[in-house]
Amino acid sequence: MYLLAFPYHPGLHSPNELCRLMQTRAIVDFGDLDLNRAMQVYGPVGDLAVYRGRYYPSKAPLMSFAAVPIYFGLRTMLGKDSRAVSELTLVYFTRLFLTVLPTLFALLWIRRFLVTYVSPPTADAITLTYGLGTLAFSYSLLFMSHQPSAVLLFAAFYGLWRWSRSEWPELGLLACGALAGASVLAEYTTAIAVLGLGLFGVLTWRRRREKPLALVRASSLFLAGAFPMLLLLMWYHAQAFGGPLESGYRHLADVAYQPWHEGGFLGVGLPKARAFLLSFFSPLRGLFALSPGLLLAGPGLLLLFRRARNNLDLGPVAWTTAAIALAYAYFTSAFSYESWGWTTGPRHLTALVPFLLLPAAFALERARATSLRGPCAVLLAASVLVTSALTFVNYIPDDVSNAVGALAIPLTRVGDLTPSVLCALGLSNPIAGAILWLGVAAGVAWLLWSLRPQASAPAWAATLCTAAALCGFQALTYRGSPSDRAALTLLRRVWLAPPGHTFALLTPGLDALKGRVR
């Protein structure tokens, strides 16, 4: 599904993705960091910053830089003409190499981490849920920085964890630092989680009861690895915005968005209850509304601390997990909820999700031997169903009531299933999209079967009540408002692969579209 699904609709002119790719084109085609000449050739894009009359993406630059060899390779293969690489071609292959494949590798590391502490069936269930039932799936299928930064951050943590268990040499801390620095170069907000990695290192040093010199040596290696990435970021800021600490968010081209980044530190001030509640529980894009299985992380964190009493190896993991969770909870509560835009879920919490998996695994492991096993299966299966349904749309207007009822179900009913590589190979929707849904159904069936409730009336009653509560939540929060209908009409009008239509991925320019705009 990761390799086949391609939820993209050129008619929406996805600003978060296209501003990065426009900079990639500018670097390769003109040798420029600014987009001025590139936009004269390829047209305007959104999400820009402007400084002294020159336009840049307002984002951190890693994704634009990382896409350069991909675009250069595509230009070499498809022709030297500036329009040889179509928008569809560039979006698909940059997603494939920079967001999809890194996540697939990360799934291997995550399972390896989990299976150290829980049984293989539990680790498999949590890993599957992460892959298909969380923001990881959604943002692996978009050329945005959220999931790559999550992968880089968890990879840095995974290396530190291996080092703390004496499974990695101390020189490996250079790589950990580079990965952590790259996560900030990709997404500014991961800096708060990098501080959590520093806490992990300090707690590991305390657990080992080593001399202060050992902490200085380890910290120096980590910082030495991170320094080139941070230096590159500061160089970019100086070149683009006049100073090493000047980010694009201080020079937004659209002044209507500037208030979101003013006050406090880049818009992060005091926490607000409304922002907290909507970020985690909103029926439109609350983290737990999309992935109810992550609710297991709450009681699981308590179990993690309890296990850490007898397993000193888990102490730094527990405190680091709690610190990162609290940091992200503060950030999402203190930032403007309205700034999330047309997205699936609270996108700036994507890097938090991997750190919730071990607590969720501990809760699931405990529940497997009780009558709560069935309800846990429902929570995990619902995560896969809801997240997959929204991921297959992946451009969620911010004024709909409930994206499942307002968008996913109506689009599926009329055959507007997600575009995919199968459509590019000549197999049109709804058959192509149905094949992807068969993969989702297989994952859901495996979760429900492997975690089926005990053969007792109370266990089945708890399971059915959980399922009814989740279905009721979806039904009661869908309003069928004018905004819901307008969003559906818009998406149907720009849908890349309506029933009976295909598109091409390797045809230059606008000829890549064989579908239709309704």
KARAHU-V470831 format. One record per backbone hydrogen bond with DSSP energy under -1.0 kcal/mol. NH is the residue of the N-H (numbers start at 0). CO is the residue of the C=O. If there is no record, write none. Layout:
nh: <NH;NH>
co: <CO;CO>
//
This chain:
nh: <4;5;7;11;12;17;18;20;21;22;23;24;25;26;27;28;29;31;34;38;39;40;41;42;48;49;50;53;55;57;61;64;65;66;67;70;71;72;73;74;75;76;77;78;83;89;90;91;92;93;94;95;96;97;98;99;100;103;104;105;106;108;109;110;111;112;113;114;116;117;122;123;124;125;126;127;128;129;130;131;132;136;137;138;143;148;149;150;151;152;153;154;155;156;157;158;159;160;161;162;163;164;165;166;171;172;173;175;176;177;178;179;180;181;182;183;184;185;186;189;190;191;193;194;196;197;198;199;200;201;202;203;204;205;206;207;209;213;215;216;217;218;219;220;221;222;223;224;225;226;229;230;231;232;233;234;235;236;237;238;239;240;241;245;249;250;252;256;259;260;261;264;266;267;268;271;275;276;277;278;279;280;281;285;286;287;289;290;293;294;295;296;297;299;300;301;302;303;304;305;306;307;309;310;313;317;318;319;320;321;322;323;324;325;326;327;328;329;330;331;332;333;334;338;339;342;346;348;349;351;352;354;355;359;360;361;362;363;364;365;366;367;369;372;375;376;377;378;379;380;381;382;383;384;385;386;387;388;389;390;391;392;393;399;405;406;407;408;410;411;412;413;414;415;416;420;423;424;425;426;431;433;434;435;436;437;438;439;440;441;442;443;444;445;446;447;448;449;450;451;455;459;460;461;462;463;464;465;466;467;468;469;470;471;472;473;474;475;476;484;485;486;487;488;489;490;491;492;493;499;500;503;511;512;517>
co: <0;418;5;8;9;13;14;16;17;18;19;20;21;22;23;24;25;25;54;34;35;36;37;38;55;250;53;50;48;46;184;60;61;62;64;66;67;68;69;70;71;72;73;74;80;85;86;87;88;89;90;91;92;93;94;94;95;99;100;101;102;104;105;106;107;108;109;110;113;113;118;119;120;121;122;123;124;125;126;127;128;133;133;134;141;144;145;146;147;148;149;150;151;152;153;154;155;156;157;158;159;160;162;161;168;169;170;171;172;173;174;175;176;177;178;179;180;181;182;186;187;188;189;190;192;193;194;195;196;197;198;199;200;201;202;203;204;210;211;212;213;214;215;216;217;218;219;220;221;222;225;226;227;228;229;230;231;232;233;234;235;236;237;242;246;247;47;253;256;257;258;267;262;264;333;332;271;272;273;274;275;276;277;281;278;279;285;286;290;291;292;293;294;295;296;297;298;299;300;301;302;303;306;306;310;313;314;315;316;317;318;319;320;321;322;323;324;325;326;327;328;329;330;335;336;340;344;345;346;348;348;351;352;355;356;357;358;359;360;361;362;363;366;369;371;372;373;374;375;376;377;378;379;380;381;382;383;384;385;386;387;389;389;396;401;402;402;403;406;407;408;409;411;410;414;3;419;420;422;421;427;429;430;431;432;433;434;435;436;437;438;439;440;441;442;443;444;445;446;448;453;455;456;457;458;459;460;461;462;463;464;465;466;467;468;469;470;471;472;480;481;482;483;484;485;486;487;488;489;428;497;511;508;509;492>
//
